[in-house]
Amino acid sequence: MRFQPYRSPSTGRPVRAVLFDTFGTVVDWRTGVAREVAAFAARLGKELDGEAFADDWRALYQPAMEAIRSGSRGFVTLDTLHRENLDQALRQHGVEPDRLDTAGLEELNKSWHRLPPWPDSVAGLAAIRRGYIVGPLSNGNTSLLLDMARNAGLPWDVIIGSDMTRTYKPLPQAYLRTAEFLDLEPGEVMLAAAHNSDLHSAREAGLATAFVARPTEYGPGQMADLAPEGDWDLVASSVTELADRLGA
């Protein structure tokens, strides 16, 4: 029997590509970064709370991108922003980065390249890939996403980084240029994400949407994105469940 792709109720089109927000939806950034921060601190003979540091480093993510989205700064990669934010996070935790080895800081910055997948991610992506194009739709740059995929075993068909679209979500062009690279109409692309704000922006750009719950992305005290906050096309508790919902 010929595979019948899922038809999005919101776009009226069959979905041909299922693209994923990556940080938090596919990989567990908090656990991965906290682990590497703790190891880094131990090598220095210092004490750092890895989880608190990861949270503070991540909190600088959106403000750093906003300078680029607003046009007050030219485009630079997420690796560059993470490296700048690392110095700021270290100072917040009482560590002066100018006194540390540059190579060690660069290696710590690459912790974002080595994030572990959520337990369901690899199997779920592999299942979806049987019927759809799969890839990231992420603010990560291409080399970061490539390293992450190789480290975590993520079976992407394609990787289109923000250094290719030259913009950051949630600006519409981040979604639309990705669809253009695939020679697809926006409505033929589904964004799967654990973040309602990302899905709102994707829908406004004309994409189909799927919410994948990650209630512990920010740890056990997470307050936001615990449930869908829109009439998304699909809602799932895991990537494997999403594969089932897509008929993959």
N, C-alpha and C positions, 0 to 999 in steps of 0.2 A: 504494500500500500504506500502510495506517495506521501511524503511528509507534508503536512499542512502547517505552515507557520502561523503563529499567533497573530490575530488581527486586533490591533489596538482600538478599543472603543473611543478613545479620545481623539485619535488622528484619523480613524477610518481606514488605515493602511495595514497591510501585513508587515510584521516586523522582520527585518532581514539581519540587523546587527543589534546585539545586546552589549552595550558598553558600560563599564563599571567605574563609579567613583572608587578610588583605590585605598587611600589612607582612611582606615576605620571601617570601610565596607568589606574590603577583600583581605587586608592585612591589619594586624593588631599593633599599631604604631606605639601605643603606650607601653606595652610589655617589652617590645623590642628595644625601644630607646632606653627605658629604665634599666634594663639588664646591662646595656653597654655603658651607660653612665656610671653605674655601680662598679663595673670592672675598671673603667677609666680612673675613677676616684681611688680605688684600691691600689692601683699602680702608682698613684701619686702620694699615697699615704694620707689621703684626705677623706673626710666623711661627707658624703652627699646623699640625700634622699633621692634615689633614682626616679621614683614615681612622681614626686613633687617637681623634680627638675624637668622630667618629660612634659608634665602639664604646663610648666612655665615656658618652656621652649616652644611648645605648640601654641601657646596663647599669643605669641608674637607673629604667628603665621599670617593671619588675616590682615592685621595692620600693615605688615611689610608689603603684601600684595596690593593693598589699597592704594599705595603711592603710585604703583604702576597702572592700576585700573583707572585712576583719576587723571592720569597723564602728567603728574608732577615729576615722574621719573621714567626714563626709558626702560624698555624691557630688559630684565636680567633673569637668569634661570632660578628655579627654586633652590638648587644647590647653593647658589650665591646668597640668596636670602637666608637660608638655613645657617650658612656659615656666619653671616653678620649677626643673626639672632643668637647664635651660640655664644658669642662674646658677651652679649647683653645678658643672657641667662646666667652665665658664669658669674658676672658681677652681681647679679641679684642674689646669688648664693654665696657671696663673699669670696669668690675666687677671681684673681686678676689674670685675665688671659694673656696679657703681654709678658707674663713671667713663665708661661708654659711653652713647651716645645710645639712649634708650628705643625710638624708632621703628625704629632699626636692629636692635635685639634682637628686637622684635616681628616684623620682616620675616624675620630668620633663623629664628625659631621656626616661621614658616610654610613653611620648607623641607619640612616633613613633609606639606604640602598639594601639593607639586610633585614628588613622587617619580616617577622613570621606571619604566615597566613593563618586566618581563622581555621579551625579544624574542618569545616565543611567547604572551604573555598575551592581547593584544587579539584575535588571530585565533582563539585557543582559546576565549575567552569567547564570541565571536560565533558560533562553531560550536555550542557547548553551548546557547546561547540559542535556537537553532532548535527544540530539543525540550524545554527546561526553563526554569523561572524561574531567573535568575542574579542574584546580588547579593553584597555583602560580609557576612560575619559576623565583625566586627572590633571591637576595643576603641576604634577611632577614633570621634569624634563625627561627627554628620551633616554639618556644614559642612565638616569636614576631608575626609571621604570624597567629598563632592560636588565639592569643588575638585580633589581627586586624580583623580576620574573624568574631569572636563572637561579637565584638563591632559594626562592620559595617554591619553585616548580609550577609557576602559573602558566597554563597552556594557552597563552594569547595567540590569536591569528595575526594580529597587527598591533603595533605600538605607535600611537601618535601623541607625542609629548607636547607640552605647552610651548616649548621652544620651536615647534613647527607651526602651531596656530598663532604664536606670538601674542597671546593674551591669556588672562586668567579668568576662570569661573568666579562669579556667576554672570560675567558679561555675555551677551547673546552670541558674540562671535566665537567664543570658546566652544560652544556646542555646534554652531552652524558650520564653522570651518572644518571641524572634525567630520561632520557628515559629508561635506564637499570632498574631502580627501578620499572618502570611500565611494564617491560617485553615487550617493544615496540622497533621497529626499529626507528632510528632517523627520517626517512622520514614519519613516521606515527604520529609524534608529530609536532604540529604547535605552534610556539611562536607568541603571539600577544603582541605588544609593541608600545609605543609612541616614541621610541628612535631608530633612524636609525642605530646607531652604534651597538646596541644590536641585531637588525635584521641581520645586516651584519655578525656578529659573529655566530649567530644561523644558518644562511644559510651555512656558511663555515663548520659548524659542521654537516650539512646534514639535518637540520630541515626545515619544511615548515614555511612560514612567513606571518604575517598580520600586517599592520601598522594601528594603531588606533590614530587619531589625537587628541592631547591635547594641543592646541595652547596657553593656559593660565597657563600651569603647573608652569612656572616661573613668573607668573604675566603678566600684560598687555604689558610689554615691551619685551616679549620673542622674541628671535632672531633665535633660532635653532629649528629643528624638527617641523617646521610649515607645512611641506608637505613631502610626501614620497621621498626618495632619492635613490631608488632602484626599480627594477621590482619585488616587493613583490607579493606573490600569491594573496593577497587580500588587499584592502585599504578601510577603513571605518572611518566615522566621530564620531562613538560612538560604544560602545559594543553592543547595540541593533541593530545597522546597521550591525555590523559584524555577529550577529546571523542570520540576514536575508540572508546575503551573503553566509553563511555556509549551508543554507537550514534548519536551526534548528527551 
